[in-house]
């Protein structure tokens, strides 16, 4: 094996920027649409409740298709921002419930694109709205109301960030059973918010079905998302009286990261080496000292890392000690496929998305432990941002960010 990783990375660095420049924002999200058969997986929910204390799309069981779309807000003044958030609420409420679009008459442009036919199905759609720290500048008088731990995404030692793929005033996470439902929702929302929000970047994602069972796999062939917290773990939702503004209770900090996977390089190393890097068996997802994906690795019985290496991904990410229990976070990732970069390399990877109470205590603590891990030879983070997922919309009279904007 004579492939030079340095030469490979030099090519991919140009490729990430090149694909963004050559393909444009819309093409950048389009390829994942081709990964679905356009059918709903058996057992998938037809609809999820829109109203509630927390937003859907966080603990909601993951749907097969997704889009992560960041926007720059261009609305004028606080009243303009309030109006666009009300519009976002109205459109999300309709799209996640489904129904017949309004008939505006034969002389007017149609009220709906008809991508989904004459009646809009809910199709398991969730619309999750988050805000970035840039929304709290001097445009809307919100500086004193910013979530206490919200700031711009940091650059970590193994990152290769591209500004055009980073940050944003607003992040929309759209998830559904089928990719045309996601595409339809994004078109509907951009149509109704034109002049108030401008699309900054967008990435489409997809999840593979369990193969053969259990947690779905990422594009490196390993199961991704094992051992996530549950609602009862109380690690995800911001609580009242925890140093945050009152309006932020029941929200959650969201981290989005676009991570290119150097799969052509990855595919040239042995299965034994791949499993040591992750600390799990590729076929079953079990830790290297276990037999099933839900087995808990026994690190105390392996203090020197002879079975599960000390620098393996799972051991660094979650050491399973009392001191690191509060670092756990909810992962909700999707694969992506942008085709081929300008150097002829496959342009694929992971949309890493996670939710937590405190970015510094959770995501950043884990990220610092992972710095320099062996997996960094095969991945390249290049975009994303930090956001705050707003509390849920309580009822028909409520709207996204009502507490923030009141």
FENLIN-V298129 format. One record per helix or strand of 2 or more residues. SS is the DSSP state (2 for helix, 1 for strand). FROM is the first residue (numbers start at 1). TO is the last residue. Records with the same first field share a line. If there is no record, write none. Layout:
SS: FROM-TO / FROM-TO
//
This chain:
2: 5-35 / 77-97 / 133-136 / 143-145 / 163-165 / 179-192 / 231-233 / 246-248 / 263-266 / 271-278 / 299-302 / 313-317 / 325-327 / 360-370 / 374-377 / 402-405
1: 65-73 / 99-100 / 119-120 / 126-131 / 170-176 / 197-206 / 252-261 / 330-331 / 334-340 / 346-356 / 379-389
//
